[in-house]
Amino acid sequence: MAGAYAPRVDFEGFEGLDHREAAGRLLAAGWNVCGAGDWAYVWRSPDGRLVARVCAFEPGYGVFTELCGLLAGHPMLPRIDFDAELAGGGRITVMEALRPASAEERDSVMERWDAAEPGDPVAAVRAEAERLDAAAARVVPFWGGLDRNPGNVMKRADGSLVLVDLFYANGIEIYRALVEEPAVVAAAFPADQREFMCDIAVVARESTPEEIAALRAGAASIS
């Protein structure tokens, strides 16, 4: 039996949408959720070639997409086909689909990162990432820094290894402050950049009803 028709997605039309509207368009086009991290949900295209990372509140991911833009075509960074901020403080990033790397492959790349041998493609990524990290630390609220999680090593279908998600914002501190010191969050993020901050994936997945209530009360107090 033939599969359902999956309409082509015009990503340029996503600019101005919020994360819920973006997710709705992906669903209508036959995309499916294939993963969830702390900040975002990941949707995979019907043909399996692309993924779309959709986040409701995204203070730091733009630094990684900037890295990929500055080193466009680098063999150890993913190809990004579309990237845009979403209304209310979210972000959508569409890139080539990747698979998890093995433990041995992850360890090998981390060793190369630490060694930073001249001429190693990993060393070139590290040098530019460290430069962007230092710049972001001065301007991004609650900046966390470089993320050395081995899970950030993935691979293409052809087996070539790729580095992803190399930076992080300190979400633990952001959400602690939202409950205990909401004025600090209000001062850090303009209202139009934190409208949906209680909708991130880890809150929906792991928070108790009481924790969700406390987070939403904090957000409401500064809305």
N, C-alpha and C positions, 0 to 999 in steps of 0.2 A: 504494500500500500504506500502510495506516495506521501511524503511528509508534508506538513503544512507549509504554505508559502511564507517565507520570512522577508518582509520588505527591507529594502536598503535603508540604512540609517544615515541621515544627513546631520553630521555632528556640528556643522556650523550653526545649525538651528538650535543647538542646546544652550548657546550663550543667552543669559537672561533667565534661564530656568532655575528652579531650586532643585535640591537633590531628589525630592519625591517625584517631581515632574520628569526629571532625567531618568529615574528608575522606571517610571511608567512607560516612557518611550522605548527603553531597551526591552522591557517585557513584551510590549506590543510588537516589537520587531523580531521576537523569537529568541532573544538573549536569555541566559539563565544564570542565576547566582552560582558561582563555583567556589567561592571562598569568602572568608571574613577575617579581618585583622582587628587591631584595637580601634582604628579610626574609620575604616572603610569596608564596604562590600565590594566584591569583585564579580563582574558579570562577564560571561564568555559568549562570543558570537556563535551563531548557529553552525558555522563551518569550522569552528574551533581555532581559527587563525588569530583572533584578536581577543583581548580582554579590556574591560572598562572598569577602572577603579573609581567608585563613586562615594564621596564622603560628604556628610552634612556640615561638618565644621573642620576646617583644615588649616591650622596655623603654620605648618612647616613644609608640606610636601612640594611646594613650588620651588624650593631650593634644589630638590632632586631633579625636577624637570628642567630647571636651569642648567644643572650639570650636564644632563643628556643633550641639551641644546648646544652648549658650548663645545662638547666633544661629540657632536653628531657624527654618526658613522663609526664610532669607536667600537671595536669588536666585542668589548666586554661591558657595554651598556646597551639597554634595550632600545629598540626603535620605537619612538613615540609618534603616533599618527595624529593625535589631537590632544590638546590640553587647554582647559579654560576654567576660570573661577565660576562658581554657581551662585545664584542669588542667596543671600542669607549667610554667606561665609563658607560654603562648600566648594568642592572642586571635582571635576571629572578629568580623568587622564586615560586615553586609549592607547594601548601599546600592543606589541606582538605578544602572543601567548607563550608562556614559558612553563617548564616542568621543574619539580624539585630536583636538586642535585643530590648525589650520594654523600654520605658522611665523609668518605675519602676525598671526594672532589671539593667539598666545602673546606675541609682542613687544608688541602693543598693551596687553595686560593688565599686563605687567611695567612698561611705561611709566606706566600709571595707578597701579600700586603705588608706584612711586618718587615720582610727583607728589603723591599723597595729597590730592587736591583735596577740600575740604569738600563733602559731599553725594554724592560718588562711592561707590557700593556697595563698590568695592575698598578704599577708604580705611577704611571701617567694619570690614572683615575684617582689614586690616592692624593697626588700633589694638588690636582684641581679641587678635589673634595675638601681638602684641608684649608685651601684658600677660601672657598665658599663658606665653610664652617665658621671660620674666624669672622667673616663679614656678617653672617647671619646672627652670630652671637651678639652683635652690636645693635641689631634692629628688630629681630623677631622676639616677641614676648615669650617668656617661658621656654627659651630655646634649650634643647637638651644636648645637641652636639652630634658627632659622628656615631653611627650605630654599627657596632662590630658583631652583630648577630650573625652566626654562620648560616642561618636560614636565609639570609639575604643573598646567598650564592644560589643561582638557579641555572637552568640550561635550556637551550633551544632544542628543537626536534632533531637537529643534526648533531647534538651532543656538545656543541660549543658552550662554554660557561659564561655567565652574565652576572653582573653585580646590580642589585636593585635596592631601593629604599635605604639609602646610605645615611640618612639623617633622621633625627626625631625631635619632636617637641615634647616637653615634660608634662605629659597628660596627667600623671598622678598629682603633680603640684597644681595644675590648672583646676582640676575637679575638687581637690581639697580646698582650694581658695574659693571656689564657687559656693561651697557650703559654709565655710567658716569666715571668709573675708570677701564677699561678693563685690565689694567696692574695688578691690584690687583687680578683679577680672574686668570690671567695667572700665577701669582706667587703662587696662592693657589692650583691650579689643573694642573697636567701635561697635555700636549696636548693630549695624548692618552686617558685621562680620561674625556675630555670635548668635544669630537668631535661632539656629537649630543645634546649638552645642550639646543639648541633651539627647540628640538622636544618633550619636556615633555608635558604631557597632558594639564596642565592648560594654557600653552602658546597657544596651538592649539585651545583650547576651548574658551578662554576669551580675548585674546589680539586683539587689533585692527590691521589692516594692517600696520599702521604707527608704532605701538609698535613692531610688528614682524620685520619690516624693521630695526628698531633701534637695536634690540637685535641681529639680524643677522649681522649687520654692526660691532657691538662690537665684536662678535665672530670671524668674518673674520679678524679683525685687530690684533688678537692674534693667528691666526691659523698658 
